[in-house]
Amino acid sequence: SLQGSNPNSVSQTVTTVIVHPNYNSNTNDNDIALLQLSSPVTFNNYITPVCLASTNSTFYSGVNTWVTGWGNIGSGVSLPAPQTLQEVQVPIVGNRQCKCSYGAGSITDNMVCAGLLAGGKDSCQGDSGGPLVIKQNNLWIQGGVVSFGQGCAEPNYPGVYTRVSQYQTWINTQITSNQPGFIAFTSTGTDSDLNVSCPGVTPTTTTTTTTTTTITTTTPTTTTTTTTIVSTTTKPTAAVCGYAPLNSRLVGVSSVTNNGQWPWMASLQKNGKHVCGGTLVSLNAVLSNAECFSSSPVASEWTVVLGRLKQNGSNPFEVSLNVTNITLSNQTGSNVANFSCGNNMLEIQTFPLMSKAPQFSIYFFSTLLDEQLLQEFQTSVLDCGTSSTSNSICTEIFTLEQVNDEALN
């Protein structure tokens, strides 16, 4: 909730807000921003970073995504107390179809749309800056940032989101250490949006090329043929993002959430009041949209709250951080902003990684059966990739609950 005690939440001030310098408030293009936080955040089951969609990601029409936020539940209808974080599952609507709704010139390549053409499910006012995420191979990837729309959940007007994959270079330029984890989301099948047409939007034509090959049969000789497959990724890179151990979402309905289901979700508050959503993307940075900030945002007025479920009531896992800097994006036509925290977020209780490696044991004290007993748990050492410093070690994900369960068995 947004008000009262939230025991899982963390609050920090902001040292810098980086808003895309070419954000256009008239067209909502380049609607993206980053926030740098003032102090470190501790990763746990309730606070972890999301992965970001890399440049080569594809989002075909019909792919299901999730959107979360504390915004209105309808046009002009505020979220009632205790203002619990809301979630909704909406399918991707291709940009061509989206142009048919908003006009060919209103939707750019920097945007991605999602919603039901029949209406009824959408993000709304107050959700701006929050995430549109999609699950792939047990990892959650952010593909969009809530940007704008025509009312809320109106027929033929899906929500419009900033396309995160367009900003990988810009984000990495702003976050030079402890960078976010970028993962390619790949849609399968055929994109039905290619066949969409309406005034100003014509179908995409597919060119079929026929190649004729002449085969000559000769006496076999000893010949070795080497086929080289060139790939941008030669081996899987361990992910230190996108894990939500307490999230079991399989099918989608609009509903309230529970603690830890969306552990990257951030409440961006100006002078103590919730204004926009955001997402934790690294040890010390939060991703949001540019529309949330004025042309000259004052970082000291902003606070980032992580781990919050309700805006009213108890949030036992909440963390609040200050913003240290605000920067606007420098890419033409974008609505994205980046927040940076003053200090890194320290991984303590969970270690979200994928690849297998040699086993080792972790020893620590944990309260079990009212006694502080030294506990042992075996897990795997993993490659941290580019998401951690050389001073860190990364392991396979586990929770303290697993440790205690194993100790009891």
C-alpha positions, 0 to 999 in steps of 0.5 A: 500500500502507499500509506502506513507501515510496509515492513517489506518496503525500502525507501531511498532518496534520489540523487540524480534523475536522468530524463531523455533529452529528446523527450517530446511531451507533445508526441510522448516520444522518448518517454524514458528516464533513469533515477540514481539512488542515494544509498544501497538496496538489499536484494531479497525475495521482495526486492530484486531487479527486473531484466530489460529487453535487449535491442534484438527483442521481438514482440509479436501481436498476441504475446501476453504481458503483465502491467502493474501499478497503483494507478486509477482503476478506471477513468477518474476512479481512484484506487480505493484504500488500502491502495494495494498494488494492482496487476493486469495481463494484456496482450501485445498489439502490433504497432501497425494495428496501434497506428490504425487506432491512434493515427499513423503518425502517433505511434513510433518505433520507440513505442509498443502497444498492449491491451484488448481492442474490445477494451476492459483491461489497461493501465491508467492514470497513476501507472505512468512509469511502471513496467510492462513485463513478460516471462521467458524461461523463468525470467521476467523481462521488461519490454515497456514503460507505461507512457500514454493512452486514450482514457483507460481501457477504451475499445480500440485504444490499447495502452502505449508504452515506451519500447525498452529495447530501443534504449539499451545503448542509452541506458548502458551509457548512463549506468556505467557500473553494475549495469542492468541485465539485458536479455533478448525476448524472442516471439515465436510463430508469425506476426499477424500485425504484418497483415494489418491495413487501414487508412495510412497503414498498408500491409507489409509485403513479404518477398519470396526468393527462389534459389536454384542449386546445380548439383554435380555428382563426382567420384567421392573424395575425402573432403571435410566441410566445416559449417560455422554458425555465427551467433551474437551469444557464444554461451549463455550468460548468467542472469542476475535479474528477472527472478521473482521467487514468490510469483507463480503467475500463469494465467491473467486476470485483473487483480490485487497482488501479494507481497513479493510477486513483483519485486522490482516494482517501485513507487516514485514519490514527490515530497512524500506523495506517490506520483508514478511507478518505476522498476528496479533495474540494477544495484542503484538505478530505477527505470521510469518515464520522462513524463513524470518529471518537469523540465528541471526536476529537483532530485531531492524532492523525490523518493523511491520506495521498493518492496511496497505492496499497499500505499495504506497500511503495513508493508514489512519489506519496504525500502525507501531510497533518495534520488541522487541525480535526474537525467533526460534521455538524449535519443530523438522521440523517447519517453524514458527516464533513469533514476540512480541511487547513491549507493549500490543494492547489496545482495544478501538473502537471495542470489538469482542466477541460472547457470550450473557450476561447482557446488559449494556450501554457504554457512550462516546463522538463522533463527530456527525453532527459537534457536540461533543455529549455524545452518548449511545449504549447498548451492551452485556458483554462477557466472555473474556476467556484467551485472556484478563487480569483481568483488562479488560472488554469484550463486544459484537462487535459494531462499532462507525458507528452503534452508530451514525446510532442509534443516527440518527434514 
